[in-house]
Amino acid sequence: RYFLWWYKKTRLEKKYPFIDLLCAVPLQQIYGCPLGGIGGGTITRGWRGEFCRWQLNPGIYHYETVIADQFTVCLRRKDLTVYQQVLSVERPSTLQGWNWGYCGHYAFYHALYPRAWTVYELPGQNVVLTCRQVSPVIPHDYQDSSLPVGVFIWEVENGNDEDVEVSIMFSLQNGMGTKEDKRGGHWNEPFAFEKEGTRVAGVVLHHCTPVNPFSFAISAREKAGTRVTHCTAFNPTGLGKEVWQDLLQDGQLDSPAGESAPTEKGEVVAAAVCASCTVPAQGHRTLELALAWDMPRVHFGSKEKLHCRRYTRYFSSEGDAAPALSHYALTHYEEWEKKIDAWQKPVLENSQLPPWYKSALFNELYFLTDGGTIWVELPPDCCEEDVQGPAGAGLSQLLPVLREYGRFAYLEGQEYRMYNTYDVHFYASFALVMLWPKLQISLQYDIAVTVVNEDIQLRQYLMGGQTAPVKLKNVVPHDIGEPGDEPWQRVNAYLMHDTASWKDLNLKFVLQVYRDYYLTHDSLYLRDMWPVCQAVMESELKFDKDNDGLIENGGFADQTYDAWVVTGASAYCGGLWLAAVCMMCKMADVLDDRKTMQKYSAILQKGKESFEKLLWNGKYYNYDSSGSVTSSSIMSDQCAGQWFLGACGLDQGQFEVFPKSHVVSALKTVFEKNVMGFAGGTMGAVNGMTPAGAPDTSSVQSKEVWVGVVYALAATMIQEGLVEEGFRTAEGCYRTVWEKLGMAFQTPEAYCEKKVFRSLAYMRPLSIWSMQLALESRAGRAAAPEPARADPLRP
């Protein structure tokens, strides 16, 4: 059934499937720190300096290394060129008039998102270049963080006893290396943009596609002692001699005036900009270049609605903003770096934190921008009915929030092409709520609107073949749509299973609502979400078949582990349920809803007793209560409910849902069996382990390691005082992904012991920020004086 659907989708309709199980994206161990802010598209620059992964059209990736996109250095002494080299180890079949094959032994790459550093020691020249790459990804900044720009600051050190003239040439092809580059009609033009006494010059490359046209701008900052020149157009498929010789002659480009002729069909065009300065003997100078891209108005695959990206609130939406973006980037990057330093320094200077953790914490954030991310404005004429639907009138802050902060969406993974996949966002959401909390609030409002409205459209699901509504009222959707259709308009692109019967989605909404309130103190948000929480919990109550206060799983894969069958009471969904019931009690108390508090307090008391009776075996919580061969499996994620309770300070005293001694025992068992008993303790925690000490092979997913789950598990361990165990658990994932498997900036959802992996570049590993929350909470408790006895129900 899947194959027939896949064939129709890919071969007949010529569209991308939401999950392509037959044509996985191949692993390329080449990626480095991506360029660009949030929601305006991204361009990934590899650790060898190549521009090699493109995501400008929302959610659509092109994995092309465009060979013309390069930096070239030219050194001159006493008016003679003594060294000219493309800063690339490649030896391509095109542009053979250029000097390729830079020796990689003389270059070094470092990345700490959103910045990266490449150091080039020029052989025999006693000159060192350091290229610092900066993108405007700044916590709690909702303006500059949206900008589609990257800045390259070239620090030049001259170790010689004589002056050296240094030129850095930045060349770029008009396009992304796809067949669209040859469709014809593309053209380039030079520009100079001056404002507040600062002048920036370069070339705009206009890419004129019928859908989602865009432009690039390559530019450099003019300042005292720096000259900027350009080449408007050259052929990147030829020898490239005219550009090379132009630079070689005097370290500058000819800078012709006027725009280039539009390309003919089959032609490709490129441009270059060059920044030059004289570096004194034993001296140091800086050259500043930038790349901006401007695709302000976008259609998704359905082409039904035109969306304006977030950055058009601050820059033109007419497709002419690239020069202004370039100027803004080159005049503001120093301010960005000060803010990035202030954010990162407390972590980087904390000697108690291991170096690998500091790398993982910041570098995993790449996915917030490079996860097919889209951030759009509401249309100016948008009214309440347009966003709330027939049943959303109770959400008083919906329109104000969306108007002020826009709509935000990111993919489950670069291969799993569904926006805001909610069971996975549950894990990843810690990064969003800790760093850009208003985007988390906006996302939650979009989910809430979907919950309260109904979709009666029927469709057939691929697993089981049953026909059911796409979405039921008062049920949390699996996702808000796919880039190939119309996100927000048509939800639940996932059609493997009917997710209306999933047990975790509703619970994860409730848990996030209180967690968001606990961290942001946004009482208006809590009041808006309270009726929605009541509705989804009422909907969830039907899964408590025997009225024992505990929901039961349905004998199929009915939660985020969508290939791992669960029957009866379960550690994972049962734990999430009890945590959600506890948070309902807490929210009811904050909002003075005594009736609801009494209702859920009674359910919680019954449910806790049932959970312990049905699942606790003296050492850990069984996978489920079915009595099957695998029901006693040790699930690494069995304390997911406790994880969220601990993150919200609801894990002790009157709010102790799971006995502390049981939680610690379960976590120690997971550490002993799933971590240390798997791959010698070097690969993180396997999802399922049998009591005998072998991985649970009852499903594909039970024998996998899920990186995002491991980071969440580590956070839970830290919350419970098992700090050393938590770091040891998480370290296995970092070492495996970033070092052993070479998966930098493409962390997968899953891998197995034998180096089999699944779903490159995935959302869930953003859960590492829950480790940081756990560490900050512990540090805060340790530093705080003994408080006076206060109301324990207040956050």
N, C-alpha and C positions, 0 to 999 in steps of 0.2 A: 504493500500500500504506500509506504514512504517512497519507494523507488518510482512508482508511477507518478506520484505527486511531484517528486524532484525532477523527473524528466519533463513533465508539463511546464513546470516553473522555469527551469534553466534552458531547455532546448526549444520549447515552443514560444513561451512568453518572453524569453531572453532577459530574465530577471534574476537577482540574487535571492536564494532561499534564506529564510530566517535562521536556519541551521543547515549547513551543508555537510552531511555526514559522509559523503562520498568523495569530496575534494577538499581535504583539509589544507589550510595554509601551511606551506613547508617552513620548517625552522631555518632561519638564516641568522647566524651568530654575528650580526654586523651592527646592531642598533645601538644608538646612544641617546642622549638627552633630546627630547622633542622641543621644537620651537613653537612659541605662540602662547597666548593666554587661554582663558576658558571660553569655549563655545564659538570661537571664530574660525575653527579649522586649525590643523597642526601640520608641521613639516618636520620629519625626524631626520636628524643629522647623525650619521654613523660615527663610531669611535675612530674610524680612519679618516673622517672628514667628509664623507660623501653624503649627499642629500638623497635619501633612499626610501622613505615611507611618507606617503602623501594622503592627507585626509582633509580635503577642502570641501567637497560636497558632503553634507552631513551623513555620517555613518558609512561612507563608501571609501574604501582603501585602495590605493595603488602602490604595489610593492616594487617600484622601479628605481634603480639607481640611474640618475640622469647624468651622464658623464661630463657634459659641458658645465655643470654646476660646480665650480671649483674656486679656490683661492690660489693665486699665483704670487710669488714674491720676486722682486727684481732688486738687485743691489748694484749700486754704481759708486765708483771711487774716481775722483779727479775727472769727472765727465765721461767716464767709460763704464759700460755695463760689464761687471765681472762675474755675475751669477744671476741666473733666471731659472726658476723651477716651479712647476706645478706641485702644490703641497698635497700630493696624492701618491699612493703606492701603486696605483693602477697603471696598466700599459694597454690602453684601448686600441681598437681598430680604427677609430675616428680621431680627428684632431691630431694626426700624427706629426704635424709641424710643431707641436708643443713638446717641451721637455718633461716627460713623465718618469715614473719609477723612482720617486723619492724613497730613500731607504728607511723603512719603518723602525730600524734600530735607533734612529735619532729622534723619534717622536714619542710623546707620552700623553695619555688621555686620562682625565679624571672627571667624574660627574657627581654633582650633588644637586639634585633637582631643586629649583628650576635653572641652575647654572651648570656650565661645564667648562673645562679648561683643556686646551691642547697646547703642548709645549713642543716647539720645533727647534732643534739645535742644527743650524745650517752647517754641514760638513765643510771644514776648511776655511770658514768665513769668520769665525769667532763672533758670530751674531746669533742671538737667541730670540725667537718669536714666541710669545704666549698669546694665544687667542682665547679670550674669555667670552663665553656665549651666555647671554642673559635674556630671560623671558619674564614678562610682568605677571608673575603668579604670586600674589601677595595676600596673605590671610586677612579677612574682614575688609578687603578692598573690592568694591563692586563696580568700580569704573575702570581703572587701569588694568585690572585682572582680566578684563574682557577683550583686550586689544590683540589683533592678529599681527604681531610683530616679534622680531628677534633682533638683538643687537650683538655685534661682534666687535669687541674692543681688543685691538692688537697692541700689545706692549712689546716694544722693540728695545733690546739691550745690545749696545755696541761695545764689545770688549776690546776693540782695536785702539791704537794710538793715533788714528786719523778718522776724520768724519766719514760717514757713509750715508749716501742717499738711498732711502728705502721706499719701495712702492709695493702696495698690496692691491692686486687686481681681483675683483669679485666678478665672475662671469656666471650668467644664468640663462637657461633656455626658456623660451616662452611656452610654458606648459609643464606637464608632470611626467613626460616620457610615455604618454599613451597615444593611441591613434588619433585622438582629438588634436594633438599638436600639428598634424598634417592635414587638417580639414580645410585650411586656407582661411584668409580673412584676418589673421592675427597681425599686429603691428606694434612697433615700439616708438617711443619719443623721449627725448631728454627733458629734464625739468630742473628748475632751481626754486627752492621754497625758502623765503626769508621771513622771519618773525622775531620780534623782540631782540633784534640785533644779531641773531644767529642764522646762518645760511646753510642749507643742506642742498646738495646737488646729486643728480643721478639719472636713472632711466626708468621710465614706466613701461612695462610690457603688458599690452592689452590682449587678453585671451578671450576671443569673441565667440563663445559657444552659444547655441540657441537657448539652452537652459542653464541657469546659474553661471552667467559670464563673470569673469573676474579679471583682476590685474595684479601684477607683481610690481614692486618698486625696489630696486637696488640703489643704495645711496651711500654717501659719506658726508661727514660734517666738515665744512670749511672753517678753519680758524687760523690764527697767526702761525705761519710756518708750514701750513698744510695746504696742498693744492689738490683739487679734485678734477679729474678728467673722465671722459667716457668714450665708449664705442657704441653707437646707437643700434647697429645691427651687424651680425655676421652669421655665416652658415655653420652650425655646429656639427653637421654631418660631413664636412669637407676636411681639408688639412688644417685649416685655421691659421695659415701662415700670415695672413694680413694683420691679424690681431697681435700675434706673437712678435712679428717684426716691428710693429708699431710701438709696442711696449719696450722691446729690446733696444730700439734706437735711442730713446732718451728717458726711459722710465715713466713715460706718460702716454696717454691715448690722444688721438687727434681731435676729439670732441666736435664732430660735425653738428651743425645746426639742423633743425627740421626733423620731422617724423619720417620713419621708414615707410616704404610702400607695403601695403598689405600682402601677406604671403599668398602664393598660388596654392591650389590643392596639391598635396604631396610635398610641399616645402616646409622646412622648419627654420625658425629664426631664434637667435640668441642675442644678448647684449652684455656689456661689461662696464664696470665703473672702477676707477683706480684712485687711490689716495696715496699721496707722496709727501715725504718730509725728509729733512736732513737730520741725522742723529749724530751729535758731536762725539768726539773720541771719549771712550769710557763713559758714554752718556746713555740716556734713556728718553724715548719719545713714545707717544701714544697716537694711534690712528683709529678712528671710530667709523664703522660701517654698519649698515642695517639692511634687513630684509623685511618688507611689509607686504601683506597680501590683502586684497579687498574684494570679498564676495559678499556684499552687504545684504542682498535680498535673495532668499533661497526657496526653491521648491523641493519638497520631498518627492518620492517616486510617483505618487498619484498625480502630481502637478495641479492639485485642486486649490491649494491656498498658497499665497505668497507671504513669507515670513521675513521680518527684518531682524537681523542679528542685534544682540545687545549693544555692541559698540556703536551702532548707528544713532544711539541716544546722544553720543558725544561727537561723532563725526558724520559726514555726509552719507546719505543712503543712495546717492545717485551713481555710485561706481567710480567716483573721481577722488576718493579719499586717500589713496596710497601716498601721495607726496606729503600730505598733512600728517598722516600716521608716521611716516618716516621721520619727519621733523620732530614730532612729539616724542618718539622713542629715543632719538639721539640727544634730546635735551632733558629727558627725565630718567634715563636709566640709572644715573648716579643716586637719585632719590629712591628708586626701586631697590637698588642694592643695599642701601642703608636699612630699609625696612626688612629686607630678606635677612640681612645680618642680625638685626635685632630679634627676629623670630627664631632663627636657627641657633644663635650663639648659646643660649642656655643649655640646649641639648648637646651641642658640640663640645662645650667646655666642661660638661659633667663627667668627671673622671670615673665615676661609678658605672657609667654606661659603656658597654663594649663597642668597639669601632664598627663592627658589622651591623649592629642595631642602628647606629646613627645613619649609616648608608641606606639601610632598608627603609627606615622611617620616612626619609625625605624622597628617596628615589622611587618608592612605590607610588608616590603621588602623581607620577607621570600620567596615570590612567584618568585622573580627573579632567585633564585636557585632551588626552589622546585616546579617549574611549569613545570615539565617534561623537564627541560631546557637542551639543547644540544648546545655545542660550539665546532666546529670542524675546523681543518686546511684544506686548499686547498691541494690537492695532489701536491707533488713537481714538477711533470711533467705536471701540468695543464697549458693549454694555453688559450689565449683569447677566441677562438671559443668554448672551453668547457664551459665557464661560461656566455658568452654574447649572444649565439645563433645567428641566422642569422641577427637579426635587432638591436643588442645592441652595434654596433661599435662606436657609438657616446659617450659612457660612458667612457671617457678617464681614470678616476680614479678607475673604477670598479675592475680591476685586482690588482692594487697596494693596494687598501683598503682591499680586501678579502685576499690577500697574507699576509698582515701585521697583520690584526686583526681577520681573520677567518670568519666563518659563525656562526651566532647566531640565535637560535630559541627557543621560549617557547610556551607552550600550552595556549589556551584560558582559559582552566580550567582543573583540574584533572579529571573531568567527561566529559568535552567538548574537545575532543582530536583532536584538529586542531592546527597546528603550526602557529604562527604569525597572528592570526585572526585580520584582519586589522582594521575593524570598532571598535574593542575593544581596540586594541593596541593604537589607537588614544588617548584614555584616559590614559592608563598605560604608554605611552611613556615618560611622564615627568620624571619618575624615571630613565629611561635609559639615556635620553639625559642630565640630570643633574649630573648623577653619573658615567656613563660609556658611554660618548657621542660617542666614536668610534664604539661601538656596535650598537647604533642607526643608525649611518651613514652606517655601513655594512648592517644592516637589510633593510634600505631604498634602497640601491643599488640592493639587491636581489629582492625587489618589483619592482624597475624600470625595471630591465631586463625582468621580467615577463610581465610588462605592454606593452613593445614594441614588444614582441614576441607574436605569435598567436598559439592557440591550437585548431585544427579543430575537435578533437575527440568529438563525440556526446554522450550524455547520457540522461536518463530520470530522471527528478527530482521528489522527493517524494510528494511535495505539488503542486497540479495541474496536475501532470503527463505529462507535456510537455517535448518534446525532444529538446535539444539545445546544442550548443558547450560548452565544459567545461570552456573555457576562450576565450574571444574576444580580438583582438588587441586593444591597446590604452584604455584598461579598467583595472582598478586596481583589482587584485584578492581578493577574500574573505580571503584566507589563502594560505600558501605555502605547504600544504599537511599534511598528518597524519603519526604518528609513525608506524602505521601498514602497510604503503606502502613505498614510497620513496620520502620524502620531498625534495623540490627544483626541483626535477625531474618532479613530477606530482603534480600540484597545485589544489586548490579548492576541498578539501575533503568534504566540506559542500555541501550536495546535497538535502537539504530541498527545497530551491528555486534556480532559476537561478539568480545569483547575478549580472549578466551583466546589469540588469535593476535597480539595487539598485542606489539610488540617492546620498548616502553619501560617498561611497568608494573613488571615484575620488577626491572629495573635501578634504577629510581627508589627502590624499597624498600631495596635494598642501599646505595645512595648516601646515603640519609637515615639509615640505621642508623649508619653510621660517622660521618657529619657530627654526628649527635646525640651520639654518644659523645665525639667530639673536643671538642665545646663544653660538655658536661655532666660528663664523666669518670665516667659512671655505668657501672661495670664489670659490675654485675649485669644491667643492661639488655643490654649487649653479649653477655654469655654466653647469655642467654635467646634473643636474636635470631640468634645464630650458626647454629644448625641450620636456622632458617627461611631465612636467607640462602643457605646451602648448597643447600637444597631448590629455591628459586626460580632459582638460577643453573644448577642441574642441568637444570631444566625449560627454561631459556633456551638451553642448549647445543644443543638440537635445531634451532635456527634457523641454526646454522653448518653449512650443507649440504655444503660442500666441505672441511671440516676445516682451514681456513686460519687459525683463531684469531679469525675475525671473523664475526659474525652477518650474515645477509642479510635485507633486507626482502622482503615477499612479493608485490609488484606490485599492492598496494592500499593504501588509507590506513590503515596499521596502527600508528598511534602518536597522540600528542596532536593532531597536525595531521590531523584525521580526515576531511578532504576533499581532501587533497593526497597523491597517489599516490607511493609510493617503491618502487623495484625494485633488488634487489641490495644491495651494500654502500652505506652512506649516511653522510654526515657526522654527522647528528644521532644516529641510533640506534647507529651504529658507534662514535661518540665516547662516548656514554653507556656502551656495552658495555665499552670499554677502561678507562674510569674505574672502572666497577664491578669489573672483574677486578683492577685495581690495588688497590682497597680491600679486596677479598677477600684479597689477599696481605698487606696491612697488618694486617687483623683476625686472620688466621691467625697472623701473627708475634706479635701482642699476646697471643693466647690459646695460643701455643706449639703450634699444630697444624701440624707440619712437613709432613705428608703433603699436606694441602690447599694449603699454601703452595707446595710444589713443583709441584703440579698446575696451579695458576693462574699461577705464574711462567712456566711453559712456554707456556701459552695466551697470556699477555700478550706474550711475546717474538714469537711467531708473528703475533699480531694486530696489533701495532704495525707490523711490516713490511708486512703486507697492507694496512693502512689507508693508509699512505703511498704504497704502490705503486698502489693502485686509485683513490685520491681526490685526492691532492695534485697540483696542476697548475702549481706554481711560484709561485703567488700566494695561493691559498686552497684549501680543500677543496671539491671538487665536491659538488653536492647528492646525487647517487648515481652508481653505476657502470654504469647501464643503457645508456649511449650514446645515449639518446633526445635529442630536441631540447632538453629542459629539464634534462638531467642535469648540465650545467655551470652551472646557476643558482647565484647567490651567495646562500646562505641566511644570514639574520641570526643564526640560532640554531645555527650550525655548531660553535660552541665550548662547547656546553652541558656536555659532559663535563669540559672544562678548567675551567669555572666552578666545579663542585663540588670538583674536585681542589684548586684554588687556595684555596677557602674552608676546606679542611681541611689546608692546608700541605703538600699532596702534589704540588706542581707543579714541583719542581726536584730536582736531585741524582739520587740513585738511583731516585727515584720520578717522574722526568720521562717522562711517557707520550707527550706530543706535543712535538716539538722546539720550544723557545722561539722560535726564529726563524720557524718556520712559524706558530705561534699569533699572534705579533705581526703578521706579514704578513697573515694572514687577517683579523684585527681591523681593521687599517688599510684593507684592501680593502672590508670591510663599511662602515666609516665613510665612505670615499670614495664608494662606489656606493649602498649602501642608505640611508645617512643624508643625506649632502650632495648626492647625485644624485637625491634624492626630495623633491619639494615645496620645493626650495631650501634643504634642510637644516633646515626649521622644524617637521617633524611626527614626528620620531623615525625609526626604521628600518623600512622595508618588509620583510616577511618574505622575499620572493624578488625578486632583481634579475637580469636577464640580463647577460652580459658586455658587451653593447652599451650598457647603461645605461638600459634600460626595465624597468619592473616586470614580473615574471613573471606572466602572466595565464592560466597553465595551469589554475589552480583559483581558487575564491573566496578561499581562505585565503592563497595565495601573494602576492596583491596587497594584502593587508591589513597594517596595523600592529597588532601585539598589544602592548598597553601593558606587561603583565607580562613579556613576553619582552624588550622594550626595556630595562626596568629591570635584568633579569638580564644582558643584553648590556653595559650600562653598568658593572655591577659587575665583569664579566670584564675590561673595558678598564682599570678602576681597578686590579684585581689585577695586571695586566701593565704597569703604569706609564703607561698612556695616560689619565691622569686628566682632562686637559682635554677629550679626545675623549669620555670617558665622560659627563661632565657635559653636554656639548653634545648628545649623543645623547638622554639622559634628559629634558633640558629641553624638547625638542620635544614630547614626550608631555604633559608637565605643562601647557605653554602651550596646547596644542591642546584638552585635555580640560577643564581647570579654568578657562581664560580664553576661548578662541575659541568653543568649543562649549557653554559653560555647563553642564558636567556635574558640578558639584561634588557630592560624596558620592553619586555613581552612576557611577564610572569604568567604562567598558565594557570588554569583552574586546577589541574590535577596531574599527578605523575605516579608511576608505579616504581617498584624497587629496581626493575630491569630497564630503567631509562625510557620507558614508554610514557608519553605525555599526551594531554588532551586540552584543547581550547587555549591557544596562545593569546596572551594579552587579555586578562580577565579582571572583572570588577572586584571580586571578593577579597583579594589580598589587601585592599585598602583598610581592612579590619585591623591592620597593624597599629592604627591610631587608637584603638581601644587599649592596646598595651601602654601607650603613652598616657592615656587618661588614668589607667590603673596606677602607673608610677607616680603621676602628679597627685592623685588622691592619697596615696600612701605618704608621700612627702608632706602634703598638706596636713594630714592627721598627725604626723610625727612632730611637725613644727608648731601645731596649734596648742595653746594652753588648754587645760581642762575647762570645758565650757560650763557655765551655769546651767542648771536644769531648765530646759526649755521645752516647748511643745514638740514632741518627737514626730509629729505628723507634718511639720513644715520642712521644705527642702532647704 
